[in-house]
Amino acid sequence: MASSLKYILFPFVAWIACGSIKFAINFIRAGFDLQKARGLIGYGGFPSTHTTVVSSAVFFIGFEHGFDSSIFSLALAILIIVIMDAHGLRRNVGWHAEILNRFAEKFPNQIPNKKRVPLRERMGHSYYEISGGLMLGFFLANLFSRL
């Protein structure tokens, strides 16, 4: 495979692998009900897709260029920001959505008609879900770097 092509292709491979695993887990949790499983798809859940995609690229860079390279250091900094965002900011956005949805139920006339669609409450990730994304990212990067 051409050298630069693998860097472009690999995040898509990680995204598809993580999405497939996440859907399978949601399908089992939903009692093998396809409609319920589709409803669980979104921002949140195990493993974290954002963490998987970014960490797989970071670890892949580490395997290809060395874990002491400057490009790995930069990539690691971006991964840390993604993790902080997934756990902190996005979880808070989910909690705010929950509060706003309760407000909208209690005071429906305070919300314009076109804005009455409930906000998505499942937004962020727990450290458990982030850890799953890190492990999957490491595994995929290790596997892909051997090809």
C-alpha positions, -999 to +999 in steps of 0.1 A: +000+000+000+013+035-008+029+051+022+006+082+024-026+062+014-025+041+046-026+072+068-057+084+050-074+050+048-067+038+084-090+062+103-119+051+081-110+014+089-109+022+126-143+041+124-160+012+107-145-014+131-156+006+161-190+014+147-196-023+140-186-033+175-207-006+190-237-016+170-233-053+179-231-044+216-262-021+213-280-049+194-274-074+222-283-048+249-316-040+230-326-077+232-318-083+195-343-056+186-330-038+155-351-007+160-341-003+196-304-009+186-306+018+160-320+042+186-290+036+208-266+047+180-252+082+185-228+101+206-219+079+235-217+043+243-190+016+243-164+019+229-159+056+222-157+061+184-139+094+187-113+079+210-109+048+188-104+068+156-079+093+171-060+069+193-057+044+164-041+071+143-018+082+173-007+046+180-002+040+143+021+070+141+039+057+171+044+023+155+055+038+122+076+067+133+085+058+169+069+067+202+096+092+208+090+112+175+078+147+174+048+138+153+037+112+179+040+139+206+017+163+186-007+135+179-008+125+216-016+161+226-046+160+202-057+126+216-057+141+251-079+170+240-103+145+223-105+125+256-111+156+277-138+167+253-155+133+252-156+130+290-160+166+301-176+189+276-198+164+258-211+148+290-220+183+303-238+190+270-258+158+276-267+168+311-278+202+299-299+186+272-316+165+299-325+196+319-337+215+288-359+185+278-375+185+312-381+222+310-397+218+276-420+191+290-431+213+319-434+245+299-442+235+262-455+270+254-422+286+261-405+267+232-413+277+196-431+249+176-402+241+153-378+237+183-399+212+203-379+181+191-362+166+222-325+172+224-301+142+224-292+135+260-266+107+254-236+127+244-204+120+263-184+090+274-174+075+307-138+066+313-148+030+308-160+038+273-130+059+266-107+031+278-124+007+254-117+032+226-081+034+236-077-004+237-094-009+204-073+019+188-041+004+201-051-031+188-061-018+154-029+003+150-008-026+160-025-049+136-025-024+107+012-015+112+021-051+107+004-053+072 
